Amino acid sequence: MTVDPVFQSPAFVGAIRNPEDPNHLMVIKPVTRKVRVFAGETLLADTIDALRVIEVGRRIYDPVIYVPEQDLTLGFTHLDKSTHCPIKGDASYITFDGDEIGWVYKTPLKMSVQLANHFAFWPDKVRCTEGN
């Protein structure tokens, strides 16, 4: 398969690529500011170690913030649900107040090990703030 010339630009140097489809890729970047995640007024996470994942697959996905497990402010219930991503691995899903709110890669693929035990949240169900 041919790599789209756009994905050969310097912005994608070091991108993690799907071995079966090099046009499916992601870039993982550290967030350099404090991140807080809220569901309504409830603080779910408070971290200075978040990661931002920018992924291109069937389309360009909105960037997603991933928060280390140790920076969650409360526990979540795990759903009996999983999905597979060819560049991240198997995701399991979590709930808050009975509503599916996010996911985690407990044992990601080797190429995505940075995401291990980092939680991400559905953007339409939380509010993320960056900075103090």
N, CA, C and O atoms as a GROMACS GRO file, in nm:
protein
  528
    1MET      N    1   0.085  -0.118   0.000
    1MET     CA    2   0.000   0.000   0.000
    1MET      C    3   0.089   0.124   0.000
    1MET      O    4   0.191   0.128   0.069
    2THR      N    5   0.050   0.223  -0.077
    2THR     CA    6   0.125   0.348  -0.089
    2THR      C    7   0.088   0.443   0.024
    2THR      O    8  -0.030   0.458   0.058
    3VAL      N    9   0.190   0.507   0.080
    3VAL     CA   10   0.166   0.607   0.185
    3VAL      C   11   0.130   0.739   0.119
    3VAL      O   12   0.200   0.787   0.030
    4ASP      N   13   0.020   0.797   0.164
    4ASP     CA   14  -0.023   0.928   0.115
    4ASP      C   15   0.090   1.028   0.140
    4ASP      O   16   0.143   1.032   0.252
    5PRO      N   17   0.130   1.108   0.040
    5PRO     CA   18   0.239   1.204   0.059
    5PRO      C   19   0.218   1.299   0.178
    5PRO      O   20   0.315   1.342   0.240
    6VAL      N   21   0.094   1.331   0.209
    6VAL     CA   22   0.066   1.418   0.324
    6VAL      C   23   0.122   1.356   0.451
    6VAL      O   24   0.173   1.427   0.538
    7PHE      N   25   0.111   1.223   0.464
    7PHE     CA   26   0.155   1.154   0.585
    7PHE      C   27   0.304   1.124   0.586
    7PHE      O   28   0.353   1.054   0.674
    8GLN      N   29   0.376   1.178   0.487
    8GLN     CA   30   0.521   1.168   0.484
    8GLN      C   31   0.587   1.300   0.525
    8GLN      O   32   0.709   1.312   0.525
    9SER      N   33   0.505   1.400   0.561
    9SER     CA   34   0.557   1.530   0.598
    9SER      C   35   0.625   1.523   0.736
    9SER      O   36   0.603   1.427   0.810
   10PRO      N   37   0.707   1.623   0.770
   10PRO     CA   38   0.776   1.624   0.900
   10PRO      C   39   0.682   1.613   1.020
   10PRO      O   40   0.723   1.564   1.126
   11ALA      N   41   0.559   1.657   1.006
   11ALA     CA   42   0.464   1.650   1.118
   11ALA      C   43   0.437   1.506   1.160
   11ALA      O   44   0.395   1.482   1.273
   12PHE      N   45   0.460   1.411   1.070
   12PHE     CA   46   0.429   1.271   1.100
   12PHE      C   47   0.553   1.186   1.122
   12PHE      O   48   0.543   1.063   1.130
   13VAL      N   49   0.670   1.249   1.133
   13VAL     CA   50   0.791   1.173   1.165
   13VAL      C   51   0.772   1.112   1.304
   13VAL      O   52   0.734   1.182   1.398
   14GLY      N   53   0.799   0.985   1.316
   14GLY     CA   54   0.783   0.916   1.444
   14GLY      C   55   0.642   0.869   1.471
   14GLY      O   56   0.615   0.815   1.578
   15ALA      N   57   0.550   0.889   1.377
   15ALA     CA   58   0.413   0.844   1.396
   15ALA      C   59   0.409   0.692   1.408
   15ALA      O   60   0.490   0.621   1.348
   16ILE      N   61   0.315   0.643   1.486
   16ILE     CA   62   0.291   0.500   1.498
   16ILE      C   63   0.196   0.462   1.386
   16ILE      O   64   0.088   0.520   1.374
   17ARG      N   65   0.237   0.365   1.304
   17ARG     CA   66   0.159   0.330   1.185
   17ARG      C   67   0.109   0.186   1.191
   17ARG      O   68   0.176   0.096   1.241
   18ASN      N   69  -0.010   0.168   1.138
   18ASN     CA   70  -0.068   0.035   1.124
   18ASN      C   71   0.015  -0.041   1.021
   18ASN      O   72   0.028   0.004   0.907
   19PRO      N   73   0.073  -0.156   1.058
   19PRO     CA   74   0.155  -0.230   0.962
   19PRO      C   75   0.078  -0.272   0.836
   19PRO      O   76   0.137  -0.289   0.730
   20GLU      N   77  -0.052  -0.290   0.848
   20GLU     CA   78  -0.135  -0.329   0.734
   20GLU      C   79  -0.180  -0.211   0.650
   20GLU      O   80  -0.219  -0.228   0.534
   21ASP      N   81  -0.176  -0.090   0.706
   21ASP     CA   82  -0.223   0.029   0.636
   21ASP      C   83  -0.145   0.150   0.688
   21ASP      O   84  -0.185   0.210   0.788
   22PRO      N   85  -0.035   0.186   0.622
   22PRO     CA   86   0.048   0.296   0.672
   22PRO      C   87  -0.020   0.433   0.673
   22PRO      O   88   0.033   0.529   0.729
   23ASN      N   89  -0.140   0.442   0.612
   23ASN     CA   90  -0.216   0.567   0.617
   23ASN      C   91  -0.306   0.573   0.741
   23ASN      O   92  -0.374   0.674   0.763
   24HIS      N   93  -0.306   0.467   0.821
   24HIS     CA   94  -0.373   0.468   0.952
   24HIS      C   95  -0.260   0.485   1.053
   24HIS      O   96  -0.176   0.396   1.071
   25LEU      N   97  -0.258   0.600   1.117
   25LEU     CA   98  -0.145   0.633   1.204
   25LEU      C   99  -0.190   0.719   1.322
   25LEU      O  100  -0.300   0.773   1.323
   26MET      N  101  -0.101   0.730   1.419
   26MET     CA  102  -0.127   0.821   1.531
   26MET      C  103   0.004   0.880   1.580
   26MET      O  104   0.111   0.822   1.567
   27VAL      N  105  -0.010   0.997   1.636
   27VAL     CA  106   0.101   1.068   1.699
   27VAL      C  107   0.062   1.086   1.846
   27VAL      O  108  -0.048   1.132   1.876
   28ILE      N  109   0.154   1.051   1.935
   28ILE     CA  110   0.131   1.068   2.079
   28ILE      C  111   0.224   1.178   2.128
   28ILE      O  112   0.345   1.171   2.109
   29LYS      N  113   0.165   1.280   2.190
   29LYS     CA  114   0.244   1.393   2.239
   29LYS      C  115   0.211   1.420   2.386
   29LYS      O  116   0.095   1.410   2.425
   30PRO      N  117   0.311   1.452   2.465
   30PRO     CA  118   0.280   1.490   2.603
   30PRO      C  119   0.209   1.626   2.605
   30PRO      O  120   0.239   1.714   2.525
   31VAL      N  121   0.116   1.640   2.697
   31VAL     CA  122   0.050   1.770   2.717
   31VAL      C  123   0.137   1.845   2.818
   31VAL      O  124   0.168   1.792   2.924
   32THR      N  125   0.175   1.965   2.784
   32THR     CA  126   0.272   2.038   2.867
   32THR      C  127   0.208   2.121   2.978
   32THR      O  128   0.278   2.191   3.052
   33ARG      N  129   0.076   2.113   2.990
   33ARG     CA  130   0.007   2.189   3.095
   33ARG      C  131  -0.077   2.093   3.180
   33ARG      O  132  -0.100   1.978   3.143
   34LYS      N  133  -0.120   2.144   3.295
   34LYS     CA  134  -0.209   2.066   3.383
   34LYS      C  135  -0.340   2.039   3.310
   34LYS      O  136  -0.394   2.126   3.243
   35VAL      N  137  -0.391   1.917   3.324
   35VAL     CA  138  -0.519   1.878   3.264
   35VAL      C  139  -0.613   1.832   3.375
   35VAL      O  140  -0.575   1.754   3.462
   36ARG      N  141  -0.735   1.880   3.369
   36ARG     CA  142  -0.841   1.833   3.458
   36ARG      C  143  -0.957   1.786   3.371
   36ARG      O  144  -0.989   1.846   3.269
   37VAL      N  145  -1.019   1.676   3.415
   37VAL     CA  146  -1.134   1.620   3.342
   37VAL      C  147  -1.252   1.619   3.437
   37VAL      O  148  -1.243   1.570   3.549
   38PHE      N  149  -1.366   1.674   3.391
   38PHE     CA  150  -1.487   1.684   3.471
   38PHE      C  151  -1.604   1.616   3.400
   38PHE      O  152  -1.615   1.621   3.278
   39ALA      N  153  -1.691   1.554   3.480
   39ALA     CA  154  -1.823   1.511   3.434
   39ALA      C  155  -1.919   1.598   3.514
   39ALA      O  156  -1.936   1.578   3.635
   40GLY      N  157  -1.981   1.695   3.448
   40GLY     CA  158  -2.059   1.795   3.523
   40GLY      C  159  -1.962   1.870   3.612
   40GLY      O  160  -1.863   1.925   3.564
   41GLU      N  161  -1.990   1.873   3.742
   41GLU     CA  162  -1.901   1.939   3.838
   41GLU      C  163  -1.808   1.840   3.909
   41GLU      O  164  -1.728   1.880   3.994
   42THR      N  165  -1.817   1.711   3.876
   42THR     CA  166  -1.735   1.609   3.940
   42THR      C  167  -1.600   1.599   3.872
   42THR      O  168  -1.592   1.576   3.751
   43LEU      N  169  -1.493   1.616   3.951
   43LEU     CA  170  -1.357   1.603   3.898
   43LEU      C  171  -1.323   1.455   3.884
   43LEU      O  172  -1.323   1.381   3.982
   44LEU      N  173  -1.294   1.413   3.761
   44LEU     CA  174  -1.260   1.274   3.733
   44LEU      C  175  -1.110   1.249   3.732
   44LEU      O  176  -1.064   1.141   3.769
   45ALA      N  177  -1.034   1.351   3.690
   45ALA     CA  178  -0.888   1.336   3.680
   45ALA      C  179  -0.822   1.471   3.692
   45ALA      O  180  -0.877   1.574   3.653
   46ASP      N  181  -0.701   1.469   3.747
   46ASP     CA  182  -0.621   1.590   3.767
   46ASP      C  183  -0.476   1.548   3.747
   46ASP      O  184  -0.422   1.473   3.828
   47THR      N  185  -0.412   1.597   3.639
   47THR     CA  186  -0.279   1.545   3.605
   47THR      C  187  -0.190   1.650   3.542
   47THR      O  188  -0.237   1.748   3.484
   48ILE      N  189  -0.061   1.628   3.554
   48ILE     CA  190   0.039   1.704   3.478
   48ILE      C  191   0.112   1.609   3.382
   48ILE      O  192   0.213   1.646   3.322
   49ASP      N  193   0.059   1.487   3.367
   49ASP     CA  194   0.123   1.384   3.283
   49ASP      C  195   0.031   1.330   3.174
   49ASP      O  196   0.042   1.213   3.137
   50ALA      N  197  -0.059   1.411   3.123
   50ALA     CA  198  -0.152   1.366   3.019
   50ALA      C  199  -0.080   1.350   2.886
   50ALA      O  200   0.026   1.410   2.862
   51LEU      N  201  -0.139   1.270   2.800
   51LEU     CA  202  -0.093   1.252   2.663
   51LEU      C  203  -0.205   1.293   2.568
   51LEU      O  204  -0.323   1.272   2.596
   52ARG      N  205  -0.165   1.352   2.455
   52ARG     CA  206  -0.262   1.386   2.352
   52ARG      C  207  -0.236   1.292   2.234
   52ARG      O  208  -0.124   1.281   2.185
   53VAL      N  209  -0.343   1.226   2.189
   53VAL     CA  210  -0.332   1.134   2.076
   53VAL      C  211  -0.405   1.193   1.958
   53VAL      O  212  -0.523   1.226   1.965
   54ILE      N  213  -0.332   1.206   1.847
   54ILE     CA  214  -0.388   1.255   1.722
   54ILE      C  215  -0.383   1.136   1.626
   54ILE      O  216  -0.276   1.084   1.596
   55GLU      N  217  -0.500   1.093   1.580
   55GLU     CA  218  -0.508   0.972   1.500
   55GLU      C  219  -0.577   0.998   1.366
   55GLU      O  220  -0.674   1.074   1.357
   56VAL      N  221  -0.524   0.935   1.263
   56VAL     CA  222  -0.582   0.938   1.130
   56VAL      C  223  -0.610   0.793   1.093
   56VAL      O  224  -0.520   0.710   1.093
   57GLY      N  225  -0.735   0.765   1.060
   57GLY     CA  226  -0.775   0.631   1.018
   57GLY      C  227  -0.865   0.643   0.899
   57GLY      O  228  -0.824   0.690   0.793
   58ARG      N  229  -0.989   0.599   0.915
   58ARG     CA  230  -1.087   0.616   0.807
   58ARG      C  231  -1.115   0.765   0.784
   58ARG      O  232  -1.163   0.806   0.678
   59ARG      N  233  -1.084   0.844   0.887
   59ARG     CA  234  -1.097   0.990   0.880
   59ARG      C  235  -0.997   1.049   0.980
   59ARG      O  236  -0.926   0.974   1.048
   60ILE      N  237  -0.990   1.180   0.988
   60ILE     CA  238  -0.906   1.244   1.089
   60ILE      C  239  -0.991   1.257   1.215
   60ILE      O  240  -1.093   1.326   1.215
   61TYR      N  241  -0.949   1.192   1.322
   61TYR     CA  242  -1.025   1.193   1.447
   61TYR      C  243  -0.987   1.314   1.530
   61TYR      O  244  -0.875   1.364   1.521
   62ASP      N  245  -1.082   1.360   1.611
   62ASP     CA  246  -1.051   1.468   1.705
   62ASP      C  247  -0.941   1.421   1.800
   62ASP      O  248  -0.940   1.304   1.839
   63PRO      N  249  -0.849   1.510   1.838
   63PRO     CA  250  -0.747   1.471   1.935
   63PRO      C  251  -0.813   1.424   2.065
   63PRO      O  252  -0.918   1.475   2.105
   64VAL      N  253  -0.750   1.327   2.131
   64VAL     CA  254  -0.802   1.270   2.255
   64VAL      C  255  -0.695   1.282   2.363
   64VAL      O  256  -0.577   1.255   2.340
   65ILE      N  257  -0.738   1.323   2.482
   65ILE     CA  258  -0.650   1.331   2.599
   65ILE      C  259  -0.655   1.198   2.673
   65ILE      O  260  -0.763   1.145   2.698
   66TYR      N  261  -0.539   1.144   2.707
   66TYR     CA  262  -0.527   1.022   2.787
   66TYR      C  263  -0.463   1.059   2.920
   66TYR      O  264  -0.362   1.130   2.923
   67VAL      N  265  -0.522   1.011   3.029
   67VAL     CA  266  -0.481   1.046   3.164
   67VAL      C  267  -0.428   0.921   3.235
   67VAL      O  268  -0.492   0.816   3.230
   68PRO      N  269  -0.311   0.930   3.300
   68PRO     CA  270  -0.260   0.813   3.372
   68PRO      C  271  -0.354   0.771   3.485
   68PRO      O  272  -0.416   0.854   3.551
   69GLU      N  273  -0.364   0.641   3.504
   69GLU     CA  274  -0.456   0.585   3.605
   69GLU      C  275  -0.433   0.646   3.743
   69GLU      O  276  -0.529   0.671   3.816
   70GLN      N  277  -0.308   0.668   3.780
   70GLN     CA  278  -0.280   0.721   3.914
   70GLN      C  279  -0.332   0.862   3.935
   70GLN      O  280  -0.337   0.910   4.049
   71ASP      N  281  -0.371   0.930   3.827
   71ASP     CA  282  -0.422   1.067   3.840
   71ASP      C  283  -0.574   1.076   3.831
   71ASP      O  284  -0.629   1.186   3.825
   72LEU      N  285  -0.641   0.961   3.830
   72LEU     CA  286  -0.787   0.961   3.839
   72LEU      C  287  -0.825   0.996   3.982
   72LEU      O  288  -0.755   0.957   4.076
   73THR      N  289  -0.933   1.066   3.999
   73THR     CA  290  -0.972   1.108   4.134
   73THR      C  291  -1.078   1.016   4.195
   73THR      O  292  -1.113   1.032   4.312
   74LEU      N  293  -1.128   0.921   4.116
   74LEU     CA  294  -1.224   0.823   4.169
   74LEU      C  295  -1.216   0.697   4.086
   74LEU      O  296  -1.154   0.695   3.980
   75GLY      N  297  -1.279   0.591   4.135
   75GLY     CA  298  -1.279   0.464   4.064
   75GLY      C  299  -1.394   0.458   3.965
   75GLY      O  300  -1.495   0.527   3.980
   76PHE      N  301  -1.378   0.376   3.865
   76PHE     CA  302  -1.481   0.359   3.763
   76PHE      C  303  -1.523   0.214   3.758
   76PHE      O  304  -1.447   0.124   3.796
   77THR      N  305  -1.644   0.191   3.712
   77THR     CA  306  -1.693   0.055   3.688
   77THR      C  307  -1.656   0.015   3.547
   77THR      O  308  -1.674   0.092   3.453
   78HIS      N  309  -1.603  -0.105   3.532
   78HIS     CA  310  -1.566  -0.154   3.399
   78HIS      C  311  -1.684  -0.226   3.336
   78HIS      O  312  -1.753  -0.305   3.401
   79LEU      N  313  -1.706  -0.199   3.209
   79LEU     CA  314  -1.812  -0.265   3.132
   79LEU      C  315  -1.760  -0.396   3.075
   79LEU      O  316  -1.639  -0.415   3.060
   80ASP      N  317  -1.850  -0.486   3.045
   80ASP     CA  318  -1.814  -0.609   2.975
   80ASP      C  319  -1.819  -0.579   2.825
   80ASP      O  320  -1.906  -0.627   2.753
   81LYS      N  321  -1.722  -0.497   2.781
   81LYS     CA  322  -1.717  -0.452   2.642
   81LYS      C  323  -1.573  -0.427   2.606
   81LYS      O  324  -1.497  -0.372   2.685
   82SER      N  325  -1.534  -0.467   2.487
   82SER     CA  326  -1.400  -0.435   2.439
   82SER      C  327  -1.403  -0.417   2.288
   82SER      O  328  -1.491  -0.470   2.219
   83THR      N  329  -1.306  -0.342   2.239
   83THR     CA  330  -1.288  -0.324   2.095
   83THR      C  331  -1.140  -0.335   2.066
   83THR      O  332  -1.057  -0.326   2.156
   84HIS      N  333  -1.106  -0.356   1.940
   84HIS     CA  334  -0.966  -0.370   1.900
   84HIS      C  335  -0.929  -0.262   1.800
   84HIS      O  336  -1.001  -0.236   1.704
   85CYS      N  337  -0.815  -0.200   1.823
   85CYS     CA  338  -0.756  -0.104   1.730
   85CYS      C  339  -0.624  -0.164   1.682
   85CYS      O  340  -0.545  -0.208   1.766
   86PRO      N  341  -0.597  -0.166   1.552
   86PRO     CA  342  -0.473  -0.227   1.504
   86PRO      C  343  -0.346  -0.151   1.538
   86PRO      O  344  -0.236  -0.203   1.518
   87ILE      N  345  -0.357  -0.029   1.589
   87ILE     CA  346  -0.236   0.042   1.632
   87ILE      C  347  -0.229   0.064   1.783
   87ILE      O  348  -0.124   0.102   1.835
   88LYS      N  349  -0.338   0.040   1.853
   88LYS     CA  350  -0.337   0.058   1.999
   88LYS      C  351  -0.358  -0.073   2.074
   88LYS      O  352  -0.299  -0.094   2.180
   89GLY      N  353  -0.440  -0.160   2.023
   89GLY     CA  354  -0.468  -0.287   2.091
   89GLY      C  355  -0.612  -0.295   2.135
   89GLY      O  356  -0.701  -0.237   2.072
   90ASP      N  357  -0.635  -0.368   2.245
   90ASP     CA  358  -0.771  -0.392   2.295
   90ASP      C  359  -0.808  -0.291   2.403
   90ASP      O  360  -0.740  -0.279   2.504
   91ALA      N  361  -0.916  -0.219   2.378
   91ALA     CA  362  -0.967  -0.121   2.474
   91ALA      C  363  -1.078  -0.185   2.556
   91ALA      O  364  -1.159  -0.262   2.505
   92SER      N  365  -1.080  -0.151   2.685
   92SER     CA  366  -1.196  -0.186   2.768
   92SER      C  367  -1.262  -0.055   2.808
   92SER      O  368  -1.198   0.051   2.808
   93TYR      N  369  -1.389  -0.062   2.843
   93TYR     CA  370  -1.469   0.059   2.862
   93TYR      C  371  -1.512   0.075   3.006
   93TYR      O  372  -1.526  -0.022   3.080
   94ILE      N  373  -1.534   0.201   3.046
   94ILE     CA  374  -1.567   0.235   3.184
   94ILE      C  375  -1.695   0.317   3.190
   94ILE      O  376  -1.736   0.379   3.092
   95THR      N  377  -1.758   0.315   3.308
   95THR     CA  378  -1.879   0.394   3.330
   95THR      C  379  -1.860   0.488   3.448
   95THR      O  380  -1.776   0.468   3.535
   96PHE      N  381  -1.943   0.592   3.446
   96PHE     CA  382  -1.955   0.684   3.558
   96PHE      C  383  -2.104   0.713   3.573
   96PHE      O  384  -2.169   0.752   3.476
   97ASP      N  385  -2.157   0.694   3.692
   97ASP     CA  386  -2.301   0.712   3.716
   97ASP      C  387  -2.386   0.631   3.619
   97ASP      O  388  -2.492   0.676   3.574
   98GLY      N  389  -2.339   0.509   3.586
   98GLY     CA  390  -2.415   0.419   3.501
   98GLY      C  391  -2.406   0.447   3.352
   98GLY      O  392  -2.471   0.378   3.274
   99ASP      N  393  -2.327   0.547   3.311
   99ASP     CA  394  -2.316   0.586   3.172
   99ASP      C  395  -2.175   0.556   3.122
   99ASP      O  396  -2.078   0.591   3.188
  100GLU      N  397  -2.164   0.492   3.004
  100GLU     CA  398  -2.031   0.471   2.946
  100GLU      C  399  -1.966   0.607   2.924
  100GLU      O  400  -2.023   0.695   2.859
  101ILE      N  401  -1.846   0.623   2.980
  101ILE     CA  402  -1.783   0.754   2.974
  101ILE      C  403  -1.645   0.754   2.910
  101ILE      O  404  -1.596   0.859   2.869
  102GLY      N  405  -1.582   0.636   2.899
  102GLY     CA  406  -1.448   0.634   2.841
  102GLY      C  407  -1.393   0.495   2.824
  102GLY      O  408  -1.466   0.396   2.830
  103TRP      N  409  -1.262   0.489   2.803
  103TRP     CA  410  -1.196   0.362   2.776
  103TRP      C  411  -1.052   0.366   2.825
  103TRP      O  412  -0.998   0.471   2.858
  104VAL      N  413  -0.989   0.248   2.828
  104VAL     CA  414  -0.851   0.233   2.871
  104VAL      C  415  -0.788   0.117   2.795
  104VAL      O  416  -0.854   0.019   2.763
  105TYR      N  417  -0.659   0.130   2.766
  105TYR     CA  418  -0.580   0.021   2.710
  105TYR      C  419  -0.491  -0.032   2.822
  105TYR      O  420  -0.383   0.022   2.848
  106LYS      N  421  -0.537  -0.136   2.887
  106LYS     CA  422  -0.460  -0.194   2.999
  106LYS      C  423  -0.331  -0.258   2.949
  106LYS      O  424  -0.227  -0.244   3.012
  107THR      N  425  -0.338  -0.327   2.836
  107THR     CA  426  -0.220  -0.390   2.777
  107THR      C  427  -0.218  -0.358   2.628
  107THR      O  428  -0.255  -0.442   2.546
  108PRO      N  429  -0.174  -0.237   2.592
  108PRO     CA  430  -0.173  -0.198   2.451
  108PRO      C  431  -0.069  -0.278   2.372
  108PRO      O  432   0.014  -0.348   2.430
  109LEU      N  433  -0.076  -0.266   2.242
  109LEU     CA  434   0.026  -0.326   2.158
  109LEU      C  435   0.162  -0.265   2.191
  109LEU      O  436   0.169  -0.153   2.241
  110LYS      N  437   0.268  -0.339   2.164
  110LYS     CA  438   0.403  -0.293   2.198
  110LYS      C  439   0.434  -0.155   2.140
  110LYS      O  440   0.498  -0.073   2.205
  111MET      N  441   0.388  -0.129   2.018
  111MET     CA  442   0.419   0.000   1.956
  111MET      C  443   0.347   0.118   2.023
  111MET      O  444   0.382   0.234   2.001
  112SER      N  445   0.246   0.088   2.106
  112SER     CA  446   0.168   0.192   2.173
  112SER      C  447   0.178   0.184   2.324
  112SER      O  448   0.087   0.226   2.395
  113VAL      N  449   0.287   0.129   2.373
  113VAL     CA  450   0.302   0.103   2.516
  113VAL      C  451   0.286   0.230   2.601
  113VAL      O  452   0.252   0.220   2.719
  114GLN      N  453   0.310   0.347   2.545
  114GLN     CA  454   0.293   0.473   2.619
  114GLN      C  455   0.150   0.489   2.672
  114GLN      O  456   0.129   0.558   2.772
  115LEU      N  457   0.054   0.426   2.607
  115LEU     CA  458  -0.086   0.441   2.647
  115LEU      C  459  -0.128   0.345   2.757
  115LEU      O  460  -0.242   0.351   2.804
  116ALA      N  461  -0.040   0.257   2.799
  116ALA     CA  462  -0.075   0.158   2.901
  116ALA      C  463  -0.131   0.227   3.025
  116ALA      O  464  -0.070   0.319   3.079
  117ASN      N  465  -0.248   0.180   3.069
  117ASN     CA  466  -0.312   0.230   3.191
  117ASN      C  467  -0.340   0.380   3.188
  117ASN      O  468  -0.342   0.445   3.292
  118HIS      N  469  -0.361   0.433   3.070
  118HIS     CA  470  -0.406   0.571   3.053
  118HIS      C  471  -0.554   0.567   3.012
  118HIS      O  472  -0.593   0.488   2.926
  119PHE      N  473  -0.634   0.652   3.073
  119PHE     CA  474  -0.777   0.655   3.049
  119PHE      C  475  -0.812   0.772   2.957
  119PHE      O  476  -0.759   0.882   2.971
  120ALA      N  477  -0.903   0.746   2.864
  120ALA     CA  478  -0.955   0.849   2.775
  120ALA      C  479  -1.105   0.856   2.795
  120ALA      O  480  -1.168   0.760   2.838
  121PHE      N  481  -1.162   0.971   2.763
  121PHE     CA  482  -1.304   0.996   2.788
  121PHE      C  483  -1.372   1.047   2.662
  121PHE      O  484  -1.313   1.119   2.582
  122TRP      N  485  -1.499   1.007   2.647
  122TRP     CA  486  -1.577   1.056   2.533
  122TRP      C  487  -1.590   1.208   2.544
  122TRP      O  488  -1.640   1.258   2.645
  123PRO      N  489  -1.546   1.282   2.443
  123PRO     CA  490  -1.549   1.429   2.451
  123PRO      C  491  -1.686   1.490   2.476
  123PRO      O  492  -1.696   1.597   2.536
  124ASP      N  493  -1.792   1.424   2.431
  124ASP     CA  494  -1.925   1.481   2.451
  124ASP      C  495  -1.982   1.451   2.590
  124ASP      O  496  -2.092   1.495   2.623
  125LYS      N  497  -1.906   1.377   2.673
  125LYS     CA  498  -1.954   1.342   2.806
  125LYS      C  499  -1.871   1.404   2.918
  125LYS      O  500  -1.906   1.393   3.035
  126VAL      N  501  -1.761   1.469   2.881
  126VAL     CA  502  -1.675   1.534   2.982
  126VAL      C  503  -1.633   1.671   2.933
  126VAL      O  504  -1.653   1.709   2.818
  127ARG      N  505  -1.575   1.743   3.026
  127ARG     CA  506  -1.514   1.873   2.996
  127ARG      C  507  -1.370   1.865   3.040
  127ARG      O  508  -1.342   1.835   3.156
  128CYS      N  509  -1.277   1.892   2.949
  128CYS     CA  510  -1.134   1.892   2.981
  128CYS      C  511  -1.085   2.036   2.985
  128CYS      O  512  -1.118   2.117   2.898
  129THR      N  513  -1.006   2.066   3.088
  129THR     CA  514  -0.943   2.198   3.093
  129THR      C  515  -0.792   2.179   3.092
  129THR      O  516  -0.740   2.082   3.147
  130GLU      N  517  -0.724   2.272   3.029
  130GLU     CA  518  -0.577   2.272   3.024
  130GLU      C  519  -0.527   2.401   3.084
  130GLU      O  520  -0.579   2.509   3.055
  131GLY      N  521  -0.426   2.391   3.167
  131GLY     CA  522  -0.368   2.508   3.230
  131GLY      C  523  -0.421   2.523   3.372
  131GLY      O  524  -0.505   2.446   3.416
  132ASN      N  525  -0.371   2.622   3.441
  132ASN     CA  526  -0.409   2.642   3.581
  132ASN      C  527  -0.537   2.712   3.595
  132ASN      O  528  -0.582   2.736   3.706
   0.00000   0.00000   0.00000
